[in-house]
Amino acid sequence: MENQTVENMIIIGSGPAGLTAAVYAARANLKPLMIEGEEAGGQLMITTEVENFPGFEHGITGPDLISVMRKQAERFGTRFITRNVTKVDFTSRPFKIFIGDKLHLAKSVIVSTGASAKLLGLPSEKQYMSRGVSACATCDGAFFKNVEVGVVGAGDTAMEEANFLTRFASKVYIIHRSENFRASKIMLDRARNNPKIEFIVNATVDEVLGDGKSMTGIKLKSSITNEITEKKLDGLFIAIGHQPNTKLFKDILDMNDVGYLNTKSDSTYTNIPGVFACGDVQDAIYRQAITAAGTGCMAALDAERWMDANGESH
């Protein structure tokens, strides 16, 4: 370990937050090392069209957007390891980051491991993901003009997404396995009072139907009688929550009860000096590529300033 290189900065995770942090850090000559994970690129990799990222007037696919960002980070000297981090030790500096048995040391760390949408777990849901099935109404709602869509969920997010979708869709069905909703009264009332929204209760989605290219409907299973019915739908939005990818940092970094990392107000500082967090791993509210990129920029600037102030400058 005596002769081991200590990196100025290791970035864990490679969505728009991590890649933006890498661009800023690399341009500041910090020569960051990004451990991008085996499923590099984050949620944008399962997003077909991105029409709301500034700078692309005709839209861009999620994978292409990630590819462009990655090339930009690489151009300024970011290095990449396409493996998963298996363990971290932030008890002393330099910080220790393990990929299996291989140890990497760093003066500063940026955590940008993102969050994953919770899904129903149906093979047909996976098959039609981005071809009718979506986990983000604000991302994909505009592709569903004048058609009927479903929203699966029972919380405020499901109500919010259903209301949002009525701007485009001709009809929105909220599907829930029981008659009890977790949503706040105000959000539930808003959905119930919307003439374009209809509730389907005591039912679960059993299968997503399609023609091989895009989804055409769903099979619904009654939670009471187990009877199966079919419903024609052009879109299905899964709004049952997100799971931040923070298992690695349990009992190490402060997080809320769902697992989102807590960052200090107006910054990307975590509870451990020298460790910063950006993107969906610490943002349960906006969860957009552009806001993730913004916090990635903040994290790189925070880390650079912290290193200068602590005599860790390169």
C-alpha positions in Angstrom: 0.0 0.0 0.0 3.0 2.3 0.6 3.7 2.7 -3.1 0.1 2.7 -4.2 -1.2 5.6 -6.2 -3.6 7.9 -4.4 -6.1 9.3 -6.9 -7.2 12.9 -6.5 -10.8 11.9 -7.0 -12.8 8.8 -7.6 -16.3 9.1 -9.0 -18.6 6.1 -8.3 -21.4 5.9 -10.9 -21.7 7.1 -14.4 -25.0 8.7 -15.2 -25.3 12.4 -16.1 -24.4 13.5 -12.5 -21.1 11.5 -12.4 -20.2 12.3 -16.0 -20.7 16.1 -15.5 -18.6 15.9 -12.3 -16.0 14.1 -14.3 -16.0 16.8 -17.0 -15.5 19.6 -14.4 -12.9 17.7 -12.4 -10.9 16.7 -15.5 -10.9 20.3 -16.8 -9.6 21.4 -13.4 -6.7 18.9 -14.0 -7.8 16.6 -11.2 -7.4 13.5 -13.5 -10.5 11.8 -12.0 -11.0 8.1 -12.0 -14.5 7.0 -12.7 -15.7 3.5 -11.6 -18.7 3.5 -13.8 -20.2 0.1 -12.9 -21.1 -2.8 -15.1 -24.4 -1.2 -16.0 -22.9 2.1 -16.9 -24.9 5.1 -17.8 -27.8 4.9 -15.3 -31.5 5.3 -16.1 -30.9 7.1 -19.4 -29.7 3.8 -20.8 -33.3 2.5 -20.8 -34.7 5.8 -22.1 -35.4 5.9 -25.8 -36.1 9.6 -26.6 -34.8 12.5 -24.4 -36.5 15.6 -25.7 -36.1 17.9 -22.7 -32.3 18.1 -22.3 -31.2 21.6 -23.4 -29.0 21.7 -26.5 -30.6 19.0 -28.5 -33.4 20.7 -30.4 -34.4 17.5 -32.2 -34.0 15.3 -29.1 -31.5 12.5 -28.5 -31.7 9.0 -27.3 -30.7 8.3 -23.7 -27.7 6.0 -24.7 -26.5 8.6 -27.2 -26.6 11.4 -24.6 -24.6 9.3 -22.2 -22.1 8.4 -25.0 -21.6 12.1 -25.8 -21.1 13.0 -22.2 -18.7 10.1 -21.7 -16.5 11.1 -24.7 -16.4 14.7 -23.4 -15.2 13.5 -19.9 -12.7 11.3 -21.6 -11.4 14.0 -23.8 -10.3 16.0 -20.7 -8.5 13.0 -19.2 -11.1 11.1 -17.1 -10.2 7.4 -16.8 -12.8 4.7 -16.6 -13.1 1.3 -14.9 -16.2 -0.6 -16.0 -16.6 -2.7 -12.9 -18.8 -2.5 -9.8 -17.5 -1.2 -6.5 -17.9 -3.9 -3.9 -16.9 -2.2 -0.7 -15.9 1.2 0.6 -14.0 2.3 3.7 -14.4 6.0 4.5 -13.1 5.9 8.1 -9.8 7.5 7.3 -8.1 9.3 4.5 -7.1 8.4 1.8 -10.5 6.8 1.3 -10.5 3.1 0.3 -12.6 1.8 -2.5 -12.6 -1.9 -3.4 -13.4 -3.7 -6.6 -13.3 -7.3 -5.4 -9.8 -7.6 -3.9 -8.4 -4.7 -5.8 -8.0 -1.6 -3.6 -8.1 2.0 -5.0 -7.2 5.0 -2.8 -8.6 8.5 -3.2 -8.2 12.0 -1.6 -11.9 12.7 -2.4 -14.9 10.7 -3.5 -18.0 11.7 -5.5 -20.9 9.3 -5.1 -23.3 9.3 -8.1 -24.8 5.8 -8.0 -28.3 7.0 -8.9 -31.6 5.4 -8.1 -33.5 2.7 -9.9 -37.3 2.8 -10.6 -39.0 0.0 -8.8 -40.8 -2.2 -11.3 -43.4 -4.9 -11.2 -41.0 -7.6 -12.2 -42.9 -9.0 -15.2 -40.9 -10.2 -18.2 -43.4 -8.5 -20.5 -42.9 -5.2 -18.7 -39.1 -5.5 -19.4 -39.9 -6.4 -23.1 -42.0 -3.3 -23.6 -39.9 -0.9 -21.5 -39.6 2.4 -23.5 -42.0 0.9 -26.1 -45.1 1.8 -24.2 -44.0 1.0 -20.6 -42.3 3.9 -18.7 -41.2 4.7 -15.2 -41.3 8.5 -15.7 -44.3 10.5 -16.8 -42.5 13.9 -17.0 -39.9 12.2 -19.3 -42.3 10.4 -21.6 -45.8 11.8 -21.2 -45.6 13.9 -24.4 -45.3 10.7 -26.5 -48.8 9.7 -25.5 -51.0 12.3 -27.1 -54.7 11.4 -27.5 -54.4 7.7 -26.3 -55.4 5.8 -23.2 -52.7 5.0 -20.6 -52.5 3.4 -17.2 -50.6 4.4 -14.1 -49.7 1.7 -11.5 -49.3 3.1 -8.0 -51.0 4.4 -4.8 -48.9 7.2 -3.5 -48.6 10.9 -4.3 -46.2 10.2 -7.2 -48.8 8.1 -8.9 -51.5 10.8 -8.5 -49.1 13.5 -9.7 -48.1 11.5 -12.7 -51.7 10.6 -13.6 -52.7 14.3 -13.4 -49.7 15.3 -15.5 -50.5 12.7 -18.1 -54.0 14.1 -18.6 -52.4 17.0 -20.5 -51.6 14.5 -23.3 -53.6 11.3 -22.9 -57.3 11.1 -23.7 -57.8 8.9 -20.6 -55.7 7.8 -17.6 -56.5 4.8 -15.5 -55.0 4.6 -12.0 -54.5 0.9 -11.2 -54.1 -0.3 -7.6 -54.3 -3.7 -5.9 -56.6 -2.5 -3.1 -59.0 0.4 -2.3 -56.6 2.0 0.2 -54.3 4.7 -1.2 -51.1 6.0 0.4 -51.5 9.3 -1.3 -52.3 12.5 0.7 -55.9 13.5 0.7 -55.3 16.6 -1.4 -53.5 14.6 -4.2 -56.1 11.8 -4.1 -59.0 14.4 -4.4 -57.3 16.1 -7.2 -57.0 12.8 -9.2 -60.6 11.9 -8.3 -61.9 15.2 -9.5 -60.1 15.0 -12.8 -62.6 14.0 -15.5 -59.9 12.3 -17.5 -58.9 10.0 -14.7 -60.6 6.7 -13.8 -59.6 4.4 -10.9 -59.3 0.6 -11.3 -59.0 -0.8 -7.8 -58.5 -4.3 -6.4 -56.6 -5.2 -9.5 -52.9 -5.9 -10.4 -51.2 -5.9 -13.8 -50.6 -9.5 -14.7 -49.0 -9.0 -18.1 -48.2 -6.3 -20.6 -49.6 -7.2 -24.0 -48.0 -6.1 -27.3 -47.4 -7.0 -30.9 -43.6 -7.4 -30.5 -42.9 -3.8 -31.4 -44.9 -1.8 -28.9 -47.5 -2.5 -26.1 -51.1 -2.8 -27.0 -52.7 -3.5 -23.7 -52.5 -5.2 -20.3 -53.9 -8.2 -18.5 -55.5 -7.3 -15.2 -56.0 -9.7 -12.4 -58.7 -9.1 -9.8 -57.2 -9.2 -6.2 -60.6 -10.5 -5.0 -61.7 -13.1 -7.5 -58.4 -13.8 -9.4 -60.3 -13.3 -12.6 -58.2 -12.1 -15.6 -59.5 -9.4 -17.9 -57.8 -7.6 -20.8 -57.7 -3.8 -21.3 -56.5 -2.0 -24.4 -53.9 0.6 -23.5 -51.1 2.4 -25.4 -49.0 3.2 -22.4 -48.3 2.0 -18.9 -46.5 4.1 -16.3 -45.1 2.4 -13.3 -45.2 4.8 -10.3 -44.4 2.6 -7.3 -41.3 4.4 -6.2 -37.6 4.5 -6.7 -34.8 2.8 -4.8 -31.6 4.8 -4.4 -28.5 2.6 -5.1 -27.0 3.1 -1.7 -26.6 -0.4 -0.2 -22.8 0.1 -0.5 -22.9 3.1 1.9 -25.3 1.7 4.6 -24.1 2.7 8.1 -21.3 4.8 6.5 -23.1 7.8 4.9 -26.1 9.5 6.4 -29.3 8.6 4.5 -33.0 9.1 5.0 -35.4 6.2 5.8 -35.8 5.3 2.1 -32.1 5.3 1.5 -31.4 8.6 -0.3 -28.1 10.2 0.8 -28.4 13.3 2.9 -26.4 16.3 1.7 -25.8 19.5 3.6 -28.1 22.4 2.6 -27.1 24.1 -0.7 -24.2 21.7 -1.3 -23.2 18.2 -2.1 -21.3 17.6 1.1 -22.2 14.3 2.9 -21.6 13.7 6.6 -18.0 12.6 5.8 -15.7 15.5 4.8 -14.2 14.8 1.4 -17.1 12.6 0.3 -19.7 14.3 -1.9 -23.0 13.0 -3.4 -24.9 14.2 -6.5 -27.7 13.1 -8.8 -30.6 10.9 -8.1 -28.8 9.2 -5.2 -29.5 12.3 -3.2 -32.5 13.7 -5.1 -35.9 12.2 -4.4 -37.8 15.2 -5.8 -36.8 16.2 -9.3 -35.0 13.1 -10.7 -34.2 14.6 -14.1 -31.1 14.2 -16.2 -30.6 18.0 -16.3 -30.9 18.4 -12.5 -28.5 15.4 -12.0 -26.0 17.1 -14.3 -26.3 20.3 -12.3 -25.5 18.7 -9.0 -22.6 16.8 -10.7 -21.1 20.2 -11.5 -21.7 21.3 -7.9 -20.0 18.2 -6.5 -16.9 18.6 -8.6 -16.6 22.3 -7.6 -17.3 21.4 -3.9 -14.7 18.7 -4.0 -12.1 20.9 -5.7 -12.6 23.7 -3.2 -12.5 21.2 -0.3 -9.2 19.7 -1.6 -7.7 23.2 -1.9 -8.8 24.2 1.6 -7.5 20.9 3.2 -4.1 20.9 1.5 -5.1 18.0 -0.6 -4.6 19.9 -3.8 -2.9 18.0 -6.6 
